[in-house]
C-alpha cells in the first residue's frame, strides 16, 4: 500500500537572518549590562569599604574627600554601558525584524527566529540591569556614605 506522504519535510535554518547580526553584537547585548552592574557593585563596595573602614574602627566620614564623585562616576559609566548594550540589542532586533513571517506562536512551534530572540533577550536584560544600576546610584544620594 503506497501513500503519497513525503518522507522528509524541508527544514530551514533556525536563524535565517543570522548574517544580518554578528554573534559579537548579540553577546555584547546580552552581557554588557549585567557585567556593568557587577563592576559597579564590586568597585563601589570595595572603595567605600576601604574609605570608611581603613582600620579596625569605622570613620564618620570617608578618609578621602574624592570618594563620592568617584562612586558617582562609576555609576554613570555602568549606566552608559548598560544603555549601549541596550542600543546594540535594539539595533540587532530591528535588523532581524523580518526573520520569519507569521505570528509569534508560529515561530515558537517551528523553533525559528533565534537571532531575533537573542536580541530581545539582550533588550530585556539591558533594561533590567539598567534599573539595578540606577538603584545602586540612588543609594549614594539617600544613604550616608559611612552610615552615620
ZINORDA-V108038 format. One record per residue. RES is the residue in one small letter. SS is DSSP state (helix for helix, strand for strand, loop for the rest). PSI is psi in radians with two decimals (999 if undefined). NEAR is the number of other C-alpha atoms within 10 Angstrom. Layout:
res | ss | psi | near
RES | SS | PSI | NEAR
RES | SS | PSI | NEAR
This chain:
res | ss | psi | near
x | loop | 2.06 | 2
x | loop | 2.46 | 4
x | loop | 2.73 | 5
x | loop | 0.50 | 5
x | loop | 2.22 | 7
x | loop | 2.52 | 7
x | loop | -0.59 | 6
x | loop | 2.35 | 6
x | loop | 2.27 | 7
x | loop | 2.26 | 6
x | loop | 2.29 | 7
x | loop | 2.97 | 9
x | loop | 2.49 | 11
x | loop | -0.30 | 16
x | loop | 1.36 | 17
x | loop | -0.40 | 16
x | loop | 0.55 | 18
x | helix | -0.35 | 18
x | helix | -0.22 | 10
x | helix | -0.39 | 12
x | loop | 2.29 | 20
x | loop | 2.74 | 11
x | helix | -0.63 | 13
x | helix | -0.68 | 9
x | helix | -0.72 | 16
x | helix | -0.78 | 24
x | helix | -0.70 | 16
x | helix | -0.76 | 17
x | helix | -0.57 | 32
x | helix | -0.65 | 25
x | helix | -0.18 | 16
x | helix | -0.89 | 23
x | helix | -0.78 | 31
x | helix | -0.68 | 22
x | helix | -0.62 | 15
x | helix | -0.74 | 24
x | helix | -0.74 | 25
x | helix | -0.77 | 16
x | helix | -0.71 | 16
x | helix | -0.79 | 24
x | helix | -0.82 | 18
x | helix | -0.84 | 11
x | helix | -0.76 | 16
x | helix | -0.75 | 22
x | helix | -0.73 | 13
x | helix | -0.70 | 11
x | helix | -0.75 | 16
x | helix | -0.57 | 19
x | helix | -0.77 | 15
x | helix | -0.44 | 14
x | helix | -0.53 | 21
x | helix | -0.41 | 20
x | loop | 1.12 | 17
x | loop | -0.42 | 13
x | loop | -2.72 | 9
x | loop | -0.47 | 6
x | loop | 2.48 | 8
x | loop | 2.69 | 16
x | loop | 2.73 | 15
x | loop | -0.47 | 13
x | loop | 2.77 | 15
x | loop | 2.62 | 20
x | loop | -0.32 | 15
x | loop | 2.42 | 9
x | loop | -0.31 | 10
x | loop | 0.05 | 10
x | helix | -0.85 | 17
x | helix | -0.75 | 17
x | helix | -0.59 | 11
x | helix | -0.75 | 15
x | helix | -0.67 | 20
x | helix | -0.71 | 18
x | helix | -0.70 | 14
x | helix | -0.74 | 21
x | helix | -0.70 | 26
x | helix | -0.68 | 16
x | helix | -0.74 | 17
x | helix | -0.72 | 27
x | helix | -0.68 | 24
x | helix | -0.75 | 16
x | helix | -0.71 | 21
x | helix | -0.67 | 30
x | helix | -0.72 | 20
x | helix | -0.72 | 17
x | helix | -0.71 | 29
x | helix | -0.66 | 27
x | helix | -0.69 | 16
x | helix | -0.71 | 24
x | helix | -0.69 | 29
x | helix | -0.79 | 18
x | helix | -0.71 | 18
x | helix | -0.71 | 25
x | helix | -0.71 | 23
x | helix | -0.64 | 15
x | helix | -0.45 | 17
x | loop | 0.44 | 22
x | loop | -0.42 | 14
x | loop | 0.60 | 13
x | loop | -0.68 | 21
x | loop | 2.30 | 17
x | loop | 2.61 | 10
x | loop | 3.09 | 9
x | loop | 3.00 | 8
x | helix | -0.64 | 11
x | helix | -0.66 | 9
x | helix | -0.71 | 12
x | helix | -0.67 | 16
x | helix | -0.70 | 11
x | helix | -0.67 | 8
x | helix | -0.35 | 11
x | loop | 0.50 | 12
x | loop | 2.84 | 19
x | loop | 0.52 | 23
x | helix | -0.73 | 19
x | helix | -0.76 | 26
x | helix | -0.66 | 26
x | helix | -0.79 | 15
x | helix | -0.63 | 19
x | helix | -0.71 | 28
x | helix | -0.66 | 21
x | helix | -0.70 | 18
x | helix | -0.69 | 29
x | helix | -0.83 | 25
x | helix | -0.70 | 17
x | helix | -0.76 | 21
x | helix | -0.74 | 29
x | helix | -0.77 | 17
x | helix | -0.81 | 14
x | helix | -0.38 | 23
x | helix | -0.66 | 24
x | helix | -0.72 | 15
x | helix | -0.71 | 18
x | helix | -0.71 | 26
x | helix | -0.70 | 15
x | helix | -0.69 | 12
x | helix | -0.64 | 18
x | helix | -0.57 | 22
x | helix | -0.57 | 13
x | helix | -0.61 | 11
x | helix | -0.55 | 16
x | helix | -0.48 | 11
x | helix | -0.49 | 8
x | loop | 2.34 | 10
x | loop | 2.49 | 11
x | loop | -0.79 | 18
x | loop | 0.21 | 16
x | loop | 0.35 | 10
x | loop | 999 | 9
